[in-house]
Amino acid sequence: MSFQAYLDNIQAKTGKTPEEFIALAKQKGFAENGSLKPGVKAGNIVAWLKSEFELGHGHAMAIVALLKGKRS
């Protein structure tokens, strides 16, 4: 599955765009200036996405990659 397909599936499941996830991560203190904050562990983000949005591990890791700067 391509990275874009992961993002499309996440949006279909949650109704949230990648940009909205970046904004939510910023509100949670996981991101700043559009990217992952230094020292933030992927496991913390994955746990948040699994509990709040019921995402699976692979889809949650796609959001982590997005926060690390991956765009395509």
PyMOL Python script that loads the backbone (N, CA, C, O; Angstrom):
from pymol import cmd

cmd.read_pdbstr("""\
ATOM      1  N   MET A   1       0.848  -1.174   0.000  1.00  0.00           N
ATOM      2  CA  MET A   1       0.000   0.000   0.000  1.00  0.00           C
ATOM      3  C   MET A   1       0.894   1.237   0.000  1.00  0.00           C
ATOM      4  O   MET A   1       1.874   1.308   0.742  1.00  0.00           O
ATOM      5  N   SER A   2       0.553   2.188  -0.822  1.00  0.00           N
ATOM      6  CA  SER A   2       1.347   3.418  -0.898  1.00  0.00           C
ATOM      7  C   SER A   2       1.047   4.320   0.304  1.00  0.00           C
ATOM      8  O   SER A   2       0.023   4.174   0.971  1.00  0.00           O
ATOM      9  N   PHE A   3       1.949   5.235   0.556  1.00  0.00           N
ATOM     10  CA  PHE A   3       1.761   6.182   1.652  1.00  0.00           C
ATOM     11  C   PHE A   3       0.462   6.956   1.467  1.00  0.00           C
ATOM     12  O   PHE A   3      -0.291   7.145   2.422  1.00  0.00           O
ATOM     13  N   GLN A   4       0.198   7.403   0.244  1.00  0.00           N
ATOM     14  CA  GLN A   4      -1.033   8.156  -0.022  1.00  0.00           C
ATOM     15  C   GLN A   4      -2.262   7.296   0.244  1.00  0.00           C
ATOM     16  O   GLN A   4      -3.271   7.804   0.734  1.00  0.00           O
ATOM     17  N   ALA A   5      -2.198   6.014  -0.066  1.00  0.00           N
ATOM     18  CA  ALA A   5      -3.330   5.122   0.202  1.00  0.00           C
ATOM     19  C   ALA A   5      -3.582   5.015   1.705  1.00  0.00           C
ATOM     20  O   ALA A   5      -4.733   4.985   2.140  1.00  0.00           O
ATOM     21  N   TYR A   6      -2.515   4.958   2.498  1.00  0.00           N
ATOM     22  CA  TYR A   6      -2.681   4.969   3.958  1.00  0.00           C
ATOM     23  C   TYR A   6      -3.413   6.238   4.382  1.00  0.00           C
ATOM     24  O   TYR A   6      -4.382   6.173   5.139  1.00  0.00           O
ATOM     25  N   LEU A   7      -2.957   7.388   3.900  1.00  0.00           N
ATOM     26  CA  LEU A   7      -3.581   8.656   4.282  1.00  0.00           C
ATOM     27  C   LEU A   7      -5.039   8.722   3.835  1.00  0.00           C
ATOM     28  O   LEU A   7      -5.894   9.222   4.566  1.00  0.00           O
ATOM     29  N   ASP A   8      -5.320   8.219   2.638  1.00  0.00           N
ATOM     30  CA  ASP A   8      -6.697   8.204   2.140  1.00  0.00           C
ATOM     31  C   ASP A   8      -7.582   7.328   3.019  1.00  0.00           C
ATOM     32  O   ASP A   8      -8.708   7.707   3.341  1.00  0.00           O
ATOM     33  N   ASN A   9      -7.076   6.153   3.410  1.00  0.00           N
ATOM     34  CA  ASN A   9      -7.842   5.247   4.268  1.00  0.00           C
ATOM     35  C   ASN A   9      -8.074   5.849   5.647  1.00  0.00           C
ATOM     36  O   ASN A   9      -9.152   5.695   6.222  1.00  0.00           O
ATOM     37  N   ILE A  10      -7.068   6.531   6.176  1.00  0.00           N
ATOM     38  CA  ILE A  10      -7.203   7.187   7.478  1.00  0.00           C
ATOM     39  C   ILE A  10      -8.285   8.263   7.399  1.00  0.00           C
ATOM     40  O   ILE A  10      -9.120   8.373   8.297  1.00  0.00           O
ATOM     41  N   GLN A  11      -8.270   9.047   6.337  1.00  0.00           N
ATOM     42  CA  GLN A  11      -9.273  10.097   6.180  1.00  0.00           C
ATOM     43  C   GLN A  11     -10.668   9.498   6.031  1.00  0.00           C
ATOM     44  O   GLN A  11     -11.628  10.030   6.589  1.00  0.00           O
ATOM     45  N   ALA A  12     -10.796   8.398   5.288  1.00  0.00           N
ATOM     46  CA  ALA A  12     -12.099   7.757   5.121  1.00  0.00           C
ATOM     47  C   ALA A  12     -12.627   7.229   6.462  1.00  0.00           C
ATOM     48  O   ALA A  12     -13.824   7.305   6.738  1.00  0.00           O
ATOM     49  N   LYS A  13     -11.728   6.698   7.284  1.00  0.00           N
ATOM     50  CA  LYS A  13     -12.134   6.125   8.570  1.00  0.00           C
ATOM     51  C   LYS A  13     -12.448   7.200   9.607  1.00  0.00           C
ATOM     52  O   LYS A  13     -13.417   7.073  10.355  1.00  0.00           O
ATOM     53  N   THR A  14     -11.637   8.255   9.656  1.00  0.00           N
ATOM     54  CA  THR A  14     -11.746   9.238  10.734  1.00  0.00           C
ATOM     55  C   THR A  14     -12.441  10.536  10.326  1.00  0.00           C
ATOM     56  O   THR A  14     -12.948  11.269  11.176  1.00  0.00           O
ATOM     57  N   GLY A  15     -12.462  10.815   9.028  1.00  0.00           N
ATOM     58  CA  GLY A  15     -12.993  12.085   8.555  1.00  0.00           C
ATOM     59  C   GLY A  15     -12.006  13.237   8.715  1.00  0.00           C
ATOM     60  O   GLY A  15     -12.353  14.393   8.475  1.00  0.00           O
ATOM     61  N   LYS A  16     -10.773  12.920   9.122  1.00  0.00           N
ATOM     62  CA  LYS A  16      -9.744  13.945   9.353  1.00  0.00           C
ATOM     63  C   LYS A  16      -8.708  13.915   8.227  1.00  0.00           C
ATOM     64  O   LYS A  16      -8.268  12.850   7.793  1.00  0.00           O
ATOM     65  N   THR A  17      -8.332  15.102   7.771  1.00  0.00           N
ATOM     66  CA  THR A  17      -7.302  15.227   6.744  1.00  0.00           C
ATOM     67  C   THR A  17      -5.922  15.137   7.398  1.00  0.00           C
ATOM     68  O   THR A  17      -5.806  15.278   8.615  1.00  0.00           O
ATOM     69  N   PRO A  18      -4.889  14.905   6.610  1.00  0.00           N
ATOM     70  CA  PRO A  18      -3.533  14.919   7.171  1.00  0.00           C
ATOM     71  C   PRO A  18      -3.224  16.235   7.886  1.00  0.00           C
ATOM     72  O   PRO A  18      -2.586  16.230   8.939  1.00  0.00           O
ATOM     73  N   GLU A  19      -3.663  17.341   7.333  1.00  0.00           N
ATOM     74  CA  GLU A  19      -3.418  18.645   7.951  1.00  0.00           C
ATOM     75  C   GLU A  19      -4.105  18.744   9.307  1.00  0.00           C
ATOM     76  O   GLU A  19      -3.571  19.346  10.238  1.00  0.00           O
ATOM     77  N   GLU A  20      -5.284  18.154   9.412  1.00  0.00           N
ATOM     78  CA  GLU A  20      -5.991  18.165  10.695  1.00  0.00           C
ATOM     79  C   GLU A  20      -5.242  17.329  11.739  1.00  0.00           C
ATOM     80  O   GLU A  20      -5.192  17.699  12.912  1.00  0.00           O
ATOM     81  N   PHE A  21      -4.660  16.202  11.310  1.00  0.00           N
ATOM     82  CA  PHE A  21      -3.872  15.392  12.245  1.00  0.00           C
ATOM     83  C   PHE A  21      -2.626  16.141  12.702  1.00  0.00           C
ATOM     84  O   PHE A  21      -2.224  16.032  13.860  1.00  0.00           O
ATOM     85  N   ILE A  22      -2.022  16.894  11.805  1.00  0.00           N
ATOM     86  CA  ILE A  22      -0.858  17.703  12.196  1.00  0.00           C
ATOM     87  C   ILE A  22      -1.286  18.731  13.246  1.00  0.00           C
ATOM     88  O   ILE A  22      -0.589  18.931  14.240  1.00  0.00           O
ATOM     89  N   ALA A  23      -2.429  19.380  13.026  1.00  0.00           N
ATOM     90  CA  ALA A  23      -2.926  20.368  13.989  1.00  0.00           C
ATOM     91  C   ALA A  23      -3.269  19.710  15.325  1.00  0.00           C
ATOM     92  O   ALA A  23      -2.964  20.266  16.380  1.00  0.00           O
ATOM     93  N   LEU A  24      -3.898  18.534  15.294  1.00  0.00           N
ATOM     94  CA  LEU A  24      -4.236  17.826  16.528  1.00  0.00           C
ATOM     95  C   LEU A  24      -2.975  17.414  17.290  1.00  0.00           C
ATOM     96  O   LEU A  24      -2.920  17.513  18.516  1.00  0.00           O
ATOM     97  N   ALA A  25      -1.971  16.955  16.554  1.00  0.00           N
ATOM     98  CA  ALA A  25      -0.708  16.565  17.188  1.00  0.00           C
ATOM     99  C   ALA A  25      -0.054  17.771  17.849  1.00  0.00           C
ATOM    100  O   ALA A  25       0.562  17.646  18.908  1.00  0.00           O
ATOM    101  N   LYS A  26      -0.187  18.925  17.232  1.00  0.00           N
ATOM    102  CA  LYS A  26       0.353  20.153  17.826  1.00  0.00           C
ATOM    103  C   LYS A  26      -0.383  20.473  19.124  1.00  0.00           C
ATOM    104  O   LYS A  26       0.242  20.824  20.124  1.00  0.00           O
ATOM    105  N   GLN A  27      -1.700  20.354  19.108  1.00  0.00           N
ATOM    106  CA  GLN A  27      -2.501  20.611  20.309  1.00  0.00           C
ATOM    107  C   GLN A  27      -2.127  19.649  21.440  1.00  0.00           C
ATOM    108  O   GLN A  27      -2.129  20.030  22.611  1.00  0.00           O
ATOM    109  N   LYS A  28      -1.809  18.413  21.089  1.00  0.00           N
ATOM    110  CA  LYS A  28      -1.431  17.393  22.077  1.00  0.00           C
ATOM    111  C   LYS A  28       0.006  17.564  22.566  1.00  0.00           C
ATOM    112  O   LYS A  28       0.419  16.915  23.526  1.00  0.00           O
ATOM    113  N   GLY A  29       0.763  18.437  21.905  1.00  0.00           N
ATOM    114  CA  GLY A  29       2.146  18.653  22.303  1.00  0.00           C
ATOM    115  C   GLY A  29       3.142  17.715  21.638  1.00  0.00           C
ATOM    116  O   GLY A  29       4.295  17.626  22.062  1.00  0.00           O
ATOM    117  N   PHE A  30       2.699  17.015  20.595  1.00  0.00           N
ATOM    118  CA  PHE A  30       3.568  16.088  19.877  1.00  0.00           C
ATOM    119  C   PHE A  30       4.309  16.753  18.725  1.00  0.00           C
ATOM    120  O   PHE A  30       5.339  16.247  18.278  1.00  0.00           O
ATOM    121  N   ALA A  31       3.799  17.876  18.240  1.00  0.00           N
ATOM    122  CA  ALA A  31       4.368  18.513  17.049  1.00  0.00           C
ATOM    123  C   ALA A  31       4.461  20.015  17.252  1.00  0.00           C
ATOM    124  O   ALA A  31       3.750  20.601  18.068  1.00  0.00           O
ATOM    125  N   GLU A  32       5.360  20.622  16.484  1.00  0.00           N
ATOM    126  CA  GLU A  32       5.486  22.073  16.432  1.00  0.00           C
ATOM    127  C   GLU A  32       6.036  22.445  15.071  1.00  0.00           C
ATOM    128  O   GLU A  32       6.823  21.702  14.484  1.00  0.00           O
ATOM    129  N   ASN A  33       5.626  23.586  14.577  1.00  0.00           N
ATOM    130  CA  ASN A  33       6.090  24.061  13.265  1.00  0.00           C
ATOM    131  C   ASN A  33       5.875  23.031  12.167  1.00  0.00           C
ATOM    132  O   ASN A  33       6.690  22.917  11.251  1.00  0.00           O
ATOM    133  N   GLY A  34       4.774  22.273  12.254  1.00  0.00           N
ATOM    134  CA  GLY A  34       4.431  21.311  11.210  1.00  0.00           C
ATOM    135  C   GLY A  34       5.229  20.027  11.214  1.00  0.00           C
ATOM    136  O   GLY A  34       5.165  19.268  10.247  1.00  0.00           O
ATOM    137  N   SER A  35       5.990  19.756  12.285  1.00  0.00           N
ATOM    138  CA  SER A  35       6.735  18.500  12.334  1.00  0.00           C
ATOM    139  C   SER A  35       6.818  17.984  13.768  1.00  0.00           C
ATOM    140  O   SER A  35       6.442  18.670  14.718  1.00  0.00           O
ATOM    141  N   LEU A  36       7.314  16.773  13.895  1.00  0.00           N
ATOM    142  CA  LEU A  36       7.436  16.117  15.190  1.00  0.00           C
ATOM    143  C   LEU A  36       8.378  16.894  16.100  1.00  0.00           C
ATOM    144  O   LEU A  36       9.455  17.312  15.675  1.00  0.00           O
ATOM    145  N   LYS A  37       7.974  17.086  17.347  1.00  0.00           N
ATOM    146  CA  LYS A  37       8.819  17.770  18.324  1.00  0.00           C
ATOM    147  C   LYS A  37       9.993  16.866  18.696  1.00  0.00           C
ATOM    148  O   LYS A  37       9.826  15.651  18.801  1.00  0.00           O
ATOM    149  N   PRO A  38      11.160  17.437  18.893  1.00  0.00           N
ATOM    150  CA  PRO A  38      12.299  16.628  19.326  1.00  0.00           C
ATOM    151  C   PRO A  38      11.990  15.927  20.648  1.00  0.00           C
ATOM    152  O   PRO A  38      11.407  16.517  21.557  1.00  0.00           O
ATOM    153  N   GLY A  39      12.385  14.676  20.736  1.00  0.00           N
ATOM    154  CA  GLY A  39      12.189  13.906  21.953  1.00  0.00           C
ATOM    155  C   GLY A  39      10.865  13.171  22.059  1.00  0.00           C
ATOM    156  O   GLY A  39      10.695  12.341  22.952  1.00  0.00           O
ATOM    157  N   VAL A  40       9.920  13.456  21.167  1.00  0.00           N
ATOM    158  CA  VAL A  40       8.631  12.768  21.198  1.00  0.00           C
ATOM    159  C   VAL A  40       8.815  11.382  20.584  1.00  0.00           C
ATOM    160  O   VAL A  40       9.360  11.240  19.489  1.00  0.00           O
ATOM    161  N   LYS A  41       8.356  10.376  21.299  1.00  0.00           N
ATOM    162  CA  LYS A  41       8.487   8.990  20.844  1.00  0.00           C
ATOM    163  C   LYS A  41       7.286   8.589  19.995  1.00  0.00           C
ATOM    164  O   LYS A  41       6.150   8.967  20.281  1.00  0.00           O
ATOM    165  N   ALA A  42       7.555   7.827  18.961  1.00  0.00           N
ATOM    166  CA  ALA A  42       6.491   7.350  18.076  1.00  0.00           C
ATOM    167  C   ALA A  42       5.449   6.560  18.858  1.00  0.00           C
ATOM    168  O   ALA A  42       4.257   6.644  18.563  1.00  0.00           O
ATOM    169  N   GLY A  43       5.890   5.796  19.849  1.00  0.00           N
ATOM    170  CA  GLY A  43       4.956   4.984  20.632  1.00  0.00           C
ATOM    171  C   GLY A  43       3.887   5.805  21.324  1.00  0.00           C
ATOM    172  O   GLY A  43       2.751   5.349  21.456  1.00  0.00           O
ATOM    173  N   ASN A  44       4.222   7.003  21.767  1.00  0.00           N
ATOM    174  CA  ASN A  44       3.228   7.877  22.401  1.00  0.00           C
ATOM    175  C   ASN A  44       2.166   8.321  21.400  1.00  0.00           C
ATOM    176  O   ASN A  44       0.979   8.376  21.722  1.00  0.00           O
ATOM    177  N   ILE A  45       2.603   8.634  20.195  1.00  0.00           N
ATOM    178  CA  ILE A  45       1.666   9.060  19.160  1.00  0.00           C
ATOM    179  C   ILE A  45       0.796   7.893  18.719  1.00  0.00           C
ATOM    180  O   ILE A  45      -0.413   8.046  18.539  1.00  0.00           O
ATOM    181  N   VAL A  46       1.408   6.730  18.544  1.00  0.00           N
ATOM    182  CA  VAL A  46       0.667   5.536  18.141  1.00  0.00           C
ATOM    183  C   VAL A  46      -0.407   5.212  19.187  1.00  0.00           C
ATOM    184  O   VAL A  46      -1.547   4.918  18.829  1.00  0.00           O
ATOM    185  N   ALA A  47      -0.055   5.262  20.461  1.00  0.00           N
ATOM    186  CA  ALA A  47      -1.027   4.973  21.522  1.00  0.00           C
ATOM    187  C   ALA A  47      -2.200   5.955  21.468  1.00  0.00           C
ATOM    188  O   ALA A  47      -3.356   5.553  21.609  1.00  0.00           O
ATOM    189  N   TRP A  48      -1.903   7.235  21.266  1.00  0.00           N
ATOM    190  CA  TRP A  48      -2.954   8.251  21.157  1.00  0.00           C
ATOM    191  C   TRP A  48      -3.877   7.956  19.979  1.00  0.00           C
ATOM    192  O   TRP A  48      -5.099   7.989  20.125  1.00  0.00           O
ATOM    193  N   LEU A  49      -3.297   7.666  18.808  1.00  0.00           N
ATOM    194  CA  LEU A  49      -4.108   7.435  17.608  1.00  0.00           C
ATOM    195  C   LEU A  49      -4.927   6.152  17.712  1.00  0.00           C
ATOM    196  O   LEU A  49      -6.058   6.092  17.228  1.00  0.00           O
ATOM    197  N   LYS A  50      -4.362   5.136  18.338  1.00  0.00           N
ATOM    198  CA  LYS A  50      -5.107   3.887  18.529  1.00  0.00           C
ATOM    199  C   LYS A  50      -6.285   4.102  19.471  1.00  0.00           C
ATOM    200  O   LYS A  50      -7.388   3.625  19.202  1.00  0.00           O
ATOM    201  N   SER A  51      -6.062   4.813  20.571  1.00  0.00           N
ATOM    202  CA  SER A  51      -7.139   4.980  21.552  1.00  0.00           C
ATOM    203  C   SER A  51      -8.194   5.978  21.098  1.00  0.00           C
ATOM    204  O   SER A  51      -9.388   5.734  21.273  1.00  0.00           O
ATOM    205  N   GLU A  52      -7.775   7.091  20.520  1.00  0.00           N
ATOM    206  CA  GLU A  52      -8.736   8.135  20.171  1.00  0.00           C
ATOM    207  C   GLU A  52      -9.414   7.916  18.823  1.00  0.00           C
ATOM    208  O   GLU A  52     -10.572   8.293  18.644  1.00  0.00           O
ATOM    209  N   PHE A  53      -8.704   7.308  17.874  1.00  0.00           N
ATOM    210  CA  PHE A  53      -9.251   7.165  16.522  1.00  0.00           C
ATOM    211  C   PHE A  53      -9.385   5.719  16.070  1.00  0.00           C
ATOM    212  O   PHE A  53      -9.830   5.457  14.953  1.00  0.00           O
ATOM    213  N   GLU A  54      -9.002   4.776  16.932  1.00  0.00           N
ATOM    214  CA  GLU A  54      -9.078   3.344  16.625  1.00  0.00           C
ATOM    215  C   GLU A  54      -8.304   2.976  15.361  1.00  0.00           C
ATOM    216  O   GLU A  54      -8.720   2.105  14.597  1.00  0.00           O
ATOM    217  N   LEU A  55      -7.174   3.652  15.152  1.00  0.00           N
ATOM    218  CA  LEU A  55      -6.318   3.321  14.016  1.00  0.00           C
ATOM    219  C   LEU A  55      -5.475   2.105  14.359  1.00  0.00           C
ATOM    220  O   LEU A  55      -5.121   1.892  15.518  1.00  0.00           O
ATOM    221  N   GLY A  56      -5.156   1.316  13.353  1.00  0.00           N
ATOM    222  CA  GLY A  56      -4.232   0.216  13.534  1.00  0.00           C
ATOM    223  C   GLY A  56      -2.803   0.734  13.572  1.00  0.00           C
ATOM    224  O   GLY A  56      -2.548   1.913  13.326  1.00  0.00           O
ATOM    225  N   HIS A  57      -1.884  -0.158  13.883  1.00  0.00           N
ATOM    226  CA  HIS A  57      -0.492   0.245  14.038  1.00  0.00           C
ATOM    227  C   HIS A  57       0.083   0.852  12.751  1.00  0.00           C
ATOM    228  O   HIS A  57       0.740   1.891  12.799  1.00  0.00           O
ATOM    229  N   GLY A  58      -0.156   0.223  11.626  1.00  0.00           N
ATOM    230  CA  GLY A  58       0.383   0.716  10.355  1.00  0.00           C
ATOM    231  C   GLY A  58      -0.149   2.087   9.989  1.00  0.00           C
ATOM    232  O   GLY A  58       0.604   2.944   9.527  1.00  0.00           O
ATOM    233  N   HIS A  59      -1.433   2.299  10.190  1.00  0.00           N
ATOM    234  CA  HIS A  59      -2.019   3.595   9.879  1.00  0.00           C
ATOM    235  C   HIS A  59      -1.522   4.660  10.848  1.00  0.00           C
ATOM    236  O   HIS A  59      -1.271   5.797  10.449  1.00  0.00           O
ATOM    237  N   ALA A  60      -1.381   4.299  12.111  1.00  0.00           N
ATOM    238  CA  ALA A  60      -0.834   5.246  13.089  1.00  0.00           C
ATOM    239  C   ALA A  60       0.601   5.618  12.727  1.00  0.00           C
ATOM    240  O   ALA A  60       0.990   6.779  12.854  1.00  0.00           O
ATOM    241  N   MET A  61       1.387   4.647  12.280  1.00  0.00           N
ATOM    242  CA  MET A  61       2.764   4.934  11.885  1.00  0.00           C
ATOM    243  C   MET A  61       2.818   5.824  10.648  1.00  0.00           C
ATOM    244  O   MET A  61       3.782   6.567  10.467  1.00  0.00           O
ATOM    245  N   ALA A  62       1.797   5.759   9.795  1.00  0.00           N
ATOM    246  CA  ALA A  62       1.735   6.674   8.648  1.00  0.00           C
ATOM    247  C   ALA A  62       1.582   8.114   9.135  1.00  0.00           C
ATOM    248  O   ALA A  62       2.161   9.031   8.553  1.00  0.00           O
ATOM    249  N   ILE A  63       0.814   8.312  10.188  1.00  0.00           N
ATOM    250  CA  ILE A  63       0.677   9.657  10.760  1.00  0.00           C
ATOM    251  C   ILE A  63       1.995  10.087  11.389  1.00  0.00           C
ATOM    252  O   ILE A  63       2.382  11.250  11.272  1.00  0.00           O
ATOM    253  N   VAL A  64       2.685   9.177  12.047  1.00  0.00           N
ATOM    254  CA  VAL A  64       4.007   9.493  12.605  1.00  0.00           C
ATOM    255  C   VAL A  64       4.941   9.934  11.485  1.00  0.00           C
ATOM    256  O   VAL A  64       5.655  10.927  11.618  1.00  0.00           O
ATOM    257  N   ALA A  65       4.931   9.185  10.373  1.00  0.00           N
ATOM    258  CA  ALA A  65       5.780   9.549   9.225  1.00  0.00           C
ATOM    259  C   ALA A  65       5.397  10.930   8.697  1.00  0.00           C
ATOM    260  O   ALA A  65       6.269  11.721   8.336  1.00  0.00           O
ATOM    261  N   LEU A  66       4.108  11.220   8.652  1.00  0.00           N
ATOM    262  CA  LEU A  66       3.648  12.537   8.231  1.00  0.00           C
ATOM    263  C   LEU A  66       4.215  13.619   9.148  1.00  0.00           C
ATOM    264  O   LEU A  66       4.672  14.664   8.684  1.00  0.00           O
ATOM    265  N   LEU A  67       4.180  13.358  10.447  1.00  0.00           N
ATOM    266  CA  LEU A  67       4.705  14.334  11.406  1.00  0.00           C
ATOM    267  C   LEU A  67       6.216  14.487  11.307  1.00  0.00           C
ATOM    268  O   LEU A  67       6.765  15.521  11.685  1.00  0.00           O
ATOM    269  N   LYS A  68       6.886  13.462  10.800  1.00  0.00           N
ATOM    270  CA  LYS A  68       8.326  13.536  10.611  1.00  0.00           C
ATOM    271  C   LYS A  68       8.699  14.212   9.300  1.00  0.00           C
ATOM    272  O   LYS A  68       9.879  14.413   9.013  1.00  0.00           O
ATOM    273  N   GLY A  69       7.684  14.567   8.497  1.00  0.00           N
ATOM    274  CA  GLY A  69       7.954  15.311   7.279  1.00  0.00           C
ATOM    275  C   GLY A  69       7.667  14.599   5.978  1.00  0.00           C
ATOM    276  O   GLY A  69       7.797  15.197   4.910  1.00  0.00           O
ATOM    277  N   LYS A  70       7.280  13.340   6.038  1.00  0.00           N
ATOM    278  CA  LYS A  70       6.966  12.611   4.795  1.00  0.00           C
ATOM    279  C   LYS A  70       5.682  13.204   4.198  1.00  0.00           C
ATOM    280  O   LYS A  70       4.689  13.387   4.902  1.00  0.00           O
ATOM    281  N   ARG A  71       5.714  13.491   2.936  1.00  0.00           N
ATOM    282  CA  ARG A  71       4.549  14.091   2.281  1.00  0.00           C
ATOM    283  C   ARG A  71       4.053  13.290   1.075  1.00  0.00           C
ATOM    284  O   ARG A  71       2.969  13.568   0.562  1.00  0.00           O
ATOM    285  N   SER A  72       4.809  12.322   0.624  1.00  0.00           N
ATOM    286  CA  SER A  72       4.328  11.504  -0.515  1.00  0.00           C
ATOM    287  C   SER A  72       4.900  10.110  -0.437  1.00  0.00           C
ATOM    288  O   SER A  72       4.617   9.277  -1.298  1.00  0.00           O
TER     289      SER A  72
END
""", "prot")
cmd.dss("prot")
cmd.show_as("cartoon", "prot")
cmd.util.cbc("prot")
cmd.orient("prot")
